[in-house]
Amino acid sequence: MVHVSATPVLALRGVSKRFGAVQALTDVELEVHAGEVVALVGDNGAGKSTLVKTIAGVHPIDEGVIEWDGDAVQINRPHDAQSLGIATVYQDLALCDNIDVVGNLFLGRELKKWGVLDEVEMERRAQELLRTLSIRIPSVRIPIASLSGGQRQTVAIARSMLGEPKLVILDEPTAALGVEQTAQVLDLVERLRERGHAVILISHNMADVKAVADKVAVLRLGQNNGVFEVKTTSQEEIISAITGATDNAVTRRAARTTSTNGEASQ
Amino acid sequence: MSVDKTSATPQGANTVENTEAAAAAVTAVDPRLLVREQGLAGYFGEFKRKLKAGELGSMPVVIGLIAICVIFQSLNSNFLSAQNISDISVTMVGTGMISVGIVFVLLLGEIDLSVGSVSGASSAIAAVLAVNQGWPEWAAVLLAVVAGAVIGALHGFFFAVLGAPAFAVTLAGLLFWLGFMLKILGENGTINLDSDGLIGKLTTYFFSDVAAAYLLAAVVVAVFFLTSFLGNRRREAVGIPSRPLSDTLMRTVLLAVVAFAAAAMYNQYKGLPLATLIFLVFLIGTDFLLRRTSYGRKVFALGGSVEASRRAGINVTAVRISVFAISGGFAAVGGLFLASKIASANQSAGTGDLLMNAIAAAVIGGTSLFGGRGRTWNALLGVLVIVSIQYGLQLESIAEPVKYMITAAVLLTTVVIDSITRKTQKTAGRA
């Protein structure tokens, strides 16, 4: 097990978000430590994407506090999140098919020398980055269109690593991938953890979650529905938390008391 | 764990790497792919692979050009005469310049239908200012080009900011600037330019000194060799894949043969044409802009995925407007060359088949209509094809109607080749 720091890299305290008449998030709590993979799971419409977007600065929060390294911060724009060190890899990969791997990795932050693209340095750094992340692709000089879905996903994740972020958010990274490709991406997630990054992984796939996550945070109808240690929790327990099979007065009370206890003890 | 170097599986690669460094256990390069043999066999293998994968690039148009030369030369031995080649080189510049602007717009996956009218309007502006208003010609030329760029930027504004389709915006531009040109040309409809003035000289000046053409060829070849050689040295120094020296030499020799052959041809007639020199300078400049600067990278990115570009922090609106401004600017430059050729600005400027030829040239040269793929050199190759056919048919005294039909057939062939290669590329996973 990788060492987990005492102060979480990111902590959400009682975050709420409302869109018109819809209460998308209610009093959501979430903690992510360095070197820890937290899976964020929940049914469709549970608020996973909204939560991620509040962290990424796409939607500012209405209520609550976002803590970064223990300090309360304001994240109002995507730029704020990026400058804190939060990198988000969205589901649609946002890569340009016609540009090669190096070009995509450095898109929007090209290295220049006397105003001219420094292709040599970019290619060297790209190779170095891909090597440290053990990403295999045929060549860094072929267009993204030539790569498989898994390879594209790894390139997208590698691209988020260029800014040396402390927290990486992966939105459904394995959604459209085959078995082998999913394994590649999960390997990469593990390497991110090994390098000490905090990772939030959104997934629908319980197998993936069990494979790489340390903790599972379940959202249901915009509220916390439990945070589980992956090692000590069965898949059924997580699924019942997602579907709400455990959602009755008794468990709600239990969850409430445990979560307040947990906070008090920290 | 055995070190099995013959194994082609990723595991095999792992174990080999393991002996070197335990931390970086896996190679970044997939061992299965893209290993190229060196030397001639390598070229042949690469060629076959590209053919199969549908990565033809400019190959069809180069083959087409050679075919055109062979056919017309066998029909009429004057086709490859020094005079004819010189004439083609000068005539192509007007349409070619407009086509360079079109390449930029096509890279975005958009279209600019106004370039013909804008070129006519700009030449009219230059003529009115220089002849009727008595401005110095350099100022008139400068203002005409700036006007072209501003007109293009205006189209870009409607497209990028207000979200109107570029097709419709530039179609409106086509009509408006045609009307504008007719209005400022006034009653007469024709303004004759001083054929010894700056605009006149654009297509009539030749560097009669034989040294000029050879010097240019030598400089181009030397610069090409030095940049390739030094670039490869730098790549070797930091340990990333580089071209072998034999490869660089081969390309340099090929370029040298073409460059010196052209120079010798020009020198047999009047010498290096100024128009061709300016065209080459613009081509090299725009190629550099597109492939070596972050601005060019942004243009390609927009042609690939607008959303990805936006997320990468690219100012999509600004790039779009600037591309249309470039298109308008090049239309103006092209218009000046066309006006220079007939030594006047008249009502038929920028009309007829000019627009279609400019777009066809970009596409024939290998620029994709679907965006994100192309180089400004495509404009040169495409316009060479179109103008060569025109001159070849003229030598044979074949009438105008047939010329249109043959140009149409060439264009259709090119688009079909583009579509088929795209299909092949898709099946080969390289679309």
Interface residues (C-beta under 8 A of the other chain):
Chain A: Y90 D92 L93 A94 L95 C96 D97 N98 I99 G103 L107 G108 R109 E110 K112 G115 V116 L117 V120 E121 E123 R124 Q127 L130 R131 T132 S134 I135 R136 I137 P138 S139 V140 R141 I142 P143 A145 S146
Chain B: P10 A24 A25 V26 T27 A28 V29 D30 R32 L33 L34 G231 R234 R235 V238 G239 I240 P241 R292 T293 S294 R297 F300 A301 G303 G304 S305 E307 A308 S309 R311 A312 G313 I314 G371 G372 R373 Q425 G429 R430 A431
